[in-house]
Amino acid sequence: MCPPVRVGETVVAADCQTELAGTRRRLYGIGAETGEIEWERRTYPSELSVANETVYTTAGDAATAFDPETGDVLWRYPTGVGHLTATEGGIYAVGRNNDGTSTLYALDEGGKT
């Protein structure tokens, strides 16, 4: 598991492991008080980041914003496989290009550059 994050009354955890039979990558919303899984999404999450009551991750080849209470995807922005961090001032993602170079993306809370 990737390190979980807490947003309000929900803990969001990502299963970033790869099994021998395939990938089992999922994102989970867990009740902070109950410990019960409230929602589950099949995705390919990497590290999790939180800002402004939203959970961000690079899911597959895109920077993705999730609602922590429902697990709904709020937006996706194609960045290529890479890393992401979110701050109160913006979301920053590094994507790997096909030619081996990388691109830094600066996104706002709505997923716009």
Wavefront OBJ file of the C-alpha trace (Angstrom):
o trace
v 0.000 0.000 0.000
v 1.043 3.576 -0.635
v 0.913 5.794 2.469
v -2.741 6.718 3.127
v -4.088 10.253 3.511
v -6.938 11.577 5.639
v -9.465 14.086 4.358
v -12.156 14.977 6.881
v -13.819 11.766 8.025
v -12.390 9.629 5.205
v -9.031 7.914 4.939
v -8.012 7.328 1.320
v -5.593 4.486 0.670
v -4.103 3.225 -2.591
v -3.090 -0.362 -3.265
v -0.047 0.202 -5.470
v 1.147 -3.398 -5.536
v 1.408 -5.591 -8.603
v 0.457 -9.243 -8.234
v 1.938 -12.078 -10.292
v -1.387 -12.673 -12.057
v -1.806 -9.003 -12.960
v -2.356 -5.667 -11.322
v -4.627 -5.245 -8.336
v -4.334 -1.499 -8.138
v -7.257 0.159 -6.420
v -8.124 3.283 -4.507
v -10.153 2.918 -1.299
v -12.166 5.302 0.863
v -12.213 4.071 4.447
v -14.326 5.506 7.270
v -11.911 7.147 9.704
v -14.050 6.167 12.700
v -15.344 2.769 11.538
v -12.412 1.415 9.534
v -14.902 0.080 6.982
v -14.402 0.443 3.235
v -16.943 3.012 2.029
v -15.955 2.984 -1.645
v -13.456 1.340 -3.977
v -12.242 2.388 -7.421
v -10.210 0.347 -9.871
v -7.431 2.601 -11.094
v -3.648 2.678 -11.268
v -2.752 5.079 -8.449
v 0.711 6.140 -7.442
v 1.469 8.320 -4.447
v -1.456 10.268 -2.996
v -1.517 13.988 -2.331
v -4.201 16.159 -0.692
v -5.048 19.834 -1.054
v -8.298 21.766 -0.686
v -10.275 18.696 0.492
v -9.438 16.789 -2.728
v -7.255 13.719 -3.278
v -4.858 13.777 -6.234
v -2.811 10.985 -7.785
v -1.272 9.970 -11.064
v -3.689 7.233 -12.095
v -2.355 5.422 -15.129
v -1.111 8.093 -17.508
v -3.040 11.065 -16.106
v -3.097 13.406 -13.135
v -6.446 12.629 -11.520
v -8.541 14.367 -8.855
v -10.893 12.295 -6.693
v -13.664 13.298 -4.309
v -12.550 11.698 -1.015
v -16.115 11.156 0.242
v -17.462 9.339 -2.840
v -14.411 8.253 -4.845
v -15.820 10.005 -7.914
v -13.316 11.261 -10.467
v -13.509 15.064 -10.538
v -11.124 15.462 -13.486
v -8.237 13.847 -15.378
v -5.403 15.563 -17.210
v -3.111 13.448 -19.445
v 0.487 13.833 -18.300
v 2.080 10.500 -19.123
v 3.234 8.223 -16.326
v 4.931 10.245 -13.626
v 4.661 11.807 -10.196
v 2.398 14.411 -8.664
v 2.166 16.680 -5.645
v -0.660 19.010 -4.640
v -0.437 22.198 -2.603
v -2.908 24.925 -1.710
v -1.423 26.872 -4.645
v -1.739 24.224 -7.352
v -1.099 20.690 -8.527
v 2.278 19.852 -10.019
v 2.819 16.727 -12.092
v 5.879 15.412 -13.886
v 5.117 13.232 -16.887
v 7.442 11.061 -18.918
v 7.385 11.651 -22.665
v 7.833 8.986 -25.354
v 11.313 10.316 -26.195
v 12.550 9.798 -22.626
v 12.304 13.450 -21.597
v 9.968 14.757 -18.887
v 7.471 17.603 -18.752
v 6.407 19.556 -15.657
v 2.701 20.435 -15.590
v 1.230 23.108 -13.317
v -2.529 22.614 -12.913
v -5.187 24.512 -11.000
v -7.859 22.912 -8.774
v -10.033 22.320 -11.821
v -7.357 20.444 -13.762
v -6.518 23.318 -16.129
v -2.995 24.415 -17.052
l 1 2 3 4 5 6 7 8 9 10 11 12 13 14 15 16 17 18 19 20 21 22 23 24 25 26 27 28 29 30 31 32 33 34 35 36 37 38 39 40 41 42 43 44 45 46 47 48 49 50 51 52 53 54 55 56 57 58 59 60 61 62 63 64 65 66 67 68 69 70 71 72 73 74 75 76 77 78 79 80 81 82 83 84 85 86 87 88 89 90 91 92 93 94 95 96 97 98 99 100 101 102 103 104 105 106 107 108 109 110 111 112 113
